[in-house]
Amino acid sequence: MTKSAGMSAAVARAVDAIRREHAAAPDVAIILGTGLGGLAKEISVAASIGYEKIPGFPLSTVESHAGRLLLGTLSGKNVVAMQGRFHLYEGYSPQQVTFPVRVMRALGAKTLFVSNACGGMHPLWAPGDLMLISDHINLLGANPLVGANDEQMGPRFPDMSAAYDPGLRDLARETAREQKIVLREGVYVAVTGPNLETAAEYRMLRAIGADVVGMSTVPEVIVAVHGGMRVLGVSIITDACLPDALEPADITKIIATAEKAEPNLTRLMRGVLERLR
């Protein structure tokens, strides 16, 4: 059996296990990042499944990541939401990190909303601001598509010229204007972590075109695009990463900032869902 055939079989097993709990196919998949699990309270939950009960799912080891798959409705749409995600720094492979995206796509989701907490390197933006991701830079040193390709899951060489769907970004801008939400727009760069960056590294990342930096999102987006999904990405800026005014990182403060900004993210996502056709 090839590696790609093994992935297909693993995805099928996970889908079967989930459908035994909830049969309705989701329209939209949602990934909730650090400090953002509270959006789950907005979902009318029909089924909540611990990751440990889904074959092939890793287990979340990060503070503020609950480790549950939620299925239900939000703003009139059937949704499947990951309350907690996975990272390379936890010791998982890119394929393990992105396995849930494969599963949510196989369940029927054609759109992915992905959120994260990140460090802000743009000097005019502030902690608590939301940033609409227009593009990304992959500095993880890894790619989930490396290895044998299963053409049923996606093409060998997927195009990434518009990884973050322009139409969905338009809906996000419309919602932000209507809701009077500050919504920046820029480039997300992914690094491995788990340490925060040095001042010199922030200077380098800013110089190559990044506005914010984090440790997730990019692998999931690559796999979603590979599978033909439309993607909307939104970051919450949780700390200012300005190399000439750098302060020691405080994870408690970072999570608190994400949680404080979460109501705006919730309103933004609900508004986009209501506009989604």
N, C-alpha and C positions, 0 to 999 in steps of 0.2 A: 504493500500500500504506500503511495506517495504521501509526502508531507501535506500537500494540498488536499488530497483525499481524506487524510486524517482530520484536517480542519473542518471539512464539510460534514463529516460524520459527527464530530464533536458539537458543531453548531446545531445539527439536527437533534441530538440528544438533549441539549439545553432547551431548544424550542419546545420539544415534546413535554419536558418537565414543567415549563412555564404555562403551556396551554392546558395542562391538567388543572391548573389553579385558576386560569382566566382565559377564555377562548377568543374574546374580541380582539381583532387586529388593530394595533395602534396606527394612528395617522402620523404622529410626531414622537420622536425620541428626545429625551432631555437628559443632559449630564450635569449634575449639581456639584460644584467644586467646593473648595475649602470655605467653611463658614456659611455656605449657601444652602444647606439642607432644609432650611425653614420654608422654602418655596413648596416643599412637599405638603405643607399644611393647606395650601390652596387647591390641591388636587382632591377631587372626590374619588377616594381610593376604593377600588373593588377588590384588589388583591395586593398584599404586601408579602414579598418573598425574600427571606434572608439569602444572601449570596451563597452561604454554605449549603443551601438546598438545591442549588442550580448546578448541574454537572458542568465542569470545566471552568466555572467562575473562580477567579482568585478571591482572596479575602482582603478587605481593606484594613490597613494597619495604622492609618493616619488619624490623629486627633481631629474631631469634627466631621469625620466621614462615617456615616451610620452603617453602611453595608447592607442596604436593602434595595430590591427592585420593586417599584410601585407601578401598578397598572390601574387605570381609571380614566376620568375625564377632567379636562381643564378648559374653560372657555368654549365649551361645546365640542371639543375635539377629543378623540380617544388618544391617550398618551401612555408612554412607558417611560419611567424616569429612574435614573440611577441616583440613589441617595448615597453618594460616596463613589469615588473613582479610584483608579490605580495608577501608580507611577513607576518609572524605571528605577528610581532610587530606593524603592521598597525591595528591589531584587528581582522584579518580574521582567520577563522578556517583552519586547515590543508587541509580539503576537499575543501574549497573555493580557497586556494592558488594553489591547484593542478588541479582544475576543467579545466583550459585551456589545460592542458596536455591530459586529457581525451578527450577533444573535438578535439584536433589536431590528436590524434590517431584515433578517429572515422572518421575524414576526410580522412584518408588513410595513414598518415605518419607512417613509420615503423622505422625511425631513429630519434633520438633527439640529437641536438647539444645544449649544455647549457653552458653559460658563466656567469662569475660574477667578481666583484671586491672584493678583500680580503686583510686581513692583513697578512704580511709575518713574520713567526716566525723562519725560518731557517736562521742561522747567516751568511751563505755564499751567500744568495740570496738578490737581490736589488729591490726596487720599480721600476716598469716598466717591470720587467721580467714576462714572461708568465709561468704558471705551468699547465702541463697536469695532470688532476686528475686521480690517480691510484686507489683510494679508499676513503671512507669517514667515519666519525664518527658522529653519530646523538646525539647531546646534546640539542636538542630543547625541550625535554620533551613531545613530541607529535609525532604522526605517522598518516599519512593520510589514512592508511588502517584499523584503529581501527573502529569497528562497523560491521554491516552486510556486508557480501561479496557477490558480484555479480559474479558468475563463468563465465559469458559472458565477463566480463571485465578483469578477471585474477584469478589465484588460491588463495585459502585462505592463503597459506603459501609460498609466492614466494621466490625463492633462490636468495641471494644477494652476492654469492661468487665471481662473476665477473660482478658487477653492471656496471662498465665502460668497454665497450667492448674491448677485447684485439686486435682484428683486426683493429678497428678504431684507437686505440692508435698507432698501427704500422704505419698506414697511416699518422697520425699526426707527428710522429717522422721523417718519410721519407720526408714529406713536409718541416718540420723545417730545416732538413739538407740541402735540395735543396735550400731553400730560405734564408739560413744563419740566421735563427731566433733562439735566445736563448730560449730554451724550457726546463724548469725544469720539474721534475715529482715527485709527492708526494701526501700526504693525506690532504684532506680538512675536517675541523671540523665545524659543524654548531651549532651556539648558537642563542638564541632568540633575543638579542639586545633589544632596539635600542642603548643602551649605548655601548661604546667601553669597552674593558676589562681592569681590573686592572693588575698591574705587577704580582701579585701573580697568577691571573687567567691565564696569558700568560705562566707562568712557569708550571702550572698544565697541560695546553693543550699541550705544547711541550713535557712534560714528558709522556703523554699517547700516543704519537705517531703522533701528528698532525704537519704538516708543515705550513699550512695557516689556517686562521679562517675567517668565514663569517656568514651571517645571512639568507642564502637562499639555493637554489640548491638541498639539500638533499631530501626534500619532493617531489619535481618534479621528481627526479631520481627514488625514490621509486615507484611512480605511473607509471612512464614510464616502469620500469622493470616489474612491476605487469602486465602491458598491453602487454608485449612481445616486447617492443621496444629495439633497440640497442642504447646505450648512449655513447656520447663523451662529456667530460667536460673539459673546460679550464678556468683557473682563471688568472686575471691580478693582480699582487701584487702591491698594491697602497701605502702601508706605511710599515715601519719597526717596528715590534712589539717585540722588544728585551727588556726584563724586566729591564736589568741593564743600558739601554741607552734609556729609554722611553721618548718620547716627547709628548706634548699635541696633540690630534687629531685635524686636520683641514680639515673639509669636503670639502671645496673649493679646497684645495690642492689634496685631495684624488680623487675627480672627475677629476681634471685637469690631474693627473697622468694616470688615466684610459683612458682619451681621447687621451693623447699623445701616449700611447701604442697601441691604437686601430688599427692603420694601420697594425701592425704585426699580431694582432688577425684576421683581415680581410684577410690578405694574407694566414694565416694558414688555416682558414676555407675554403677559396676558393680552396686552394690546395687539401684539404681533399675531398671536393665535386667533384673535377675533377677526383680524383682517385676512387671515390666510385662506386661500381658496384652493 
